[in-house]
Amino acid sequence: MRCEKLDVWKRSARISVEIYKHFASCKDFGFKDQITRSSLSVPSNIAEGMEKDSKKEQHRFLEIAKGSCAELITQIYIGIEIDYIEKQIGLSWKKEIKEILKMIVGLQLKLSSEY
């Protein structure tokens, strides 16, 4: 299954782009690096997993993507608290990431039923 056909991949890539743009001028390079890397990790691991031949390997990469979602939610929460992210924007991102998490779980369930 090609990642480009998956809504979960499209949505996770879109939020990664939003986060990169938001932090483009951020001078806190440590925080910027951490949050952009975790946002990039979600669609990247979905893509990598979908290219694997083994359903077990696909499932494993989706697990990694879920972990990156949890990391990203944590960093957004902290970003809001330290005034790097406007609360409304951060809450919108967190809501979208939670939806993405649900979609990843659904994809894992679909893959599990196939093996």
C-alpha angles and dihedrals in degrees: 000000000000114000092221089068094055118095089207090059092046093049094046091048090049093053090047089055090049091051093047091051093046093053097038093111098032111130095199093091094180094057093038091052093048097049096042092048094051091046090050091047094064100063091031093058092044088053094046093047094050090056092057117101095216119078087212090057091046089052091049093054090048087054089055090049089053090052090051089052090055090049091049093050089052093050092048090051091051091043090056092048094051093044097248091118126042107242095238093051092046093049090050091051092047091051091051093047091051088053090049089051090054090049091051090051089050091051090049090052090050091050092046091055089055096058 
